[in-house]
Amino acid sequence: MKIKLLLTTCPLLFIAAAGFGQTLQNTQIRGFSDVTAGYNKKVSFGFGEQDLYITSAITDRISFLGETVFKYDATENTQFGVSIERVIITYNLKDNHNLVMGKIHTPLNYWNDTYHHGRVLFPTIDRPLLFSQSIIPLHTVGLGFEGRNMGSAKFGYNLFVGNGLGSSDVADNDKNKSVTAAVHIKPADRLRLGLSYYYDVISAGASVHGMEMDHQVNQHLISASVSRFGKKFELLAEATAGINHTDTTGTKTTIAGYAYAGYKIKEKYVPYVRYDNLHYQTGEMYYMKNNTQSFVVGFRYEISYLAVVKLEYQHLDYEFGSNVDKITAQFAIGF
């Protein structure tokens, strides 16, 4: 289980825990992949993602993490595309305080900061709707500071400044910068409480979520999370308030969240449930308004920490459009 936990932490801690902190260079390449079978009025088979995860200790203070994903992309003629998900250079300032530079997963939520693209690590088959419906920015390019495991409460923080929404991975599209600030504590064994804030100004004309913005949008995101993955019981709940302001529509608030619970039976077998809810305020222009509820019932069989089988039933209830009932099976591995 040690490798599984280390893969979800910051690269410097991963390297130090593996015993590479004093070497001049030691590069590790790992990967993840998954295949699925599903039924939604017909049976379909699918290939999820192939993820290459690279960590390297450059010196005793400098480390590198890179994550590249190969996945299906319906917008490309080739149908499969390559996505650079993370490129992170970390410089250890002192003790548990680091300077972080590059492309990161925006540390707004426990899920986005912990479960990246290795489906073998996910407690469920897919991400909650909070992430798949573009409520929060999944990535940010920039620089910042982080600290972890300080004091008796194991306090941690992230402060990151980067390119805003509508920008590319290599340049900002305007003068505005996004700001992310997050804190968390671990007051008890396997318990984590987190709170975060994100601010950005999205310029008129910026292309975001596949649409061009007609007006400037001032966005505030406030998120809270609680997680406890005990020896038997698993709990993860998160909520985000997306507050968007334009000169024409005023201020509109979207509330999105989910709650997951699982129970381990003889260590390898985990039945679980998850409830998702997206609620958009009338007049919302930035998000695609479609109030949605999702109910998931599943079963996870952990063959090992690098091989997991999951089976799920999901019901999706949409405000606009037909409701969906589907069954999905997934075999996810790490290598």
Summary of the structure (lengths in Angstrom):
residues: 335
radius of gyration: 20.0
end to end distance: 14.1
largest distance: 57.4
contacts: 1082
relative contact order: 0.13
helix: 7%
strand: 61%
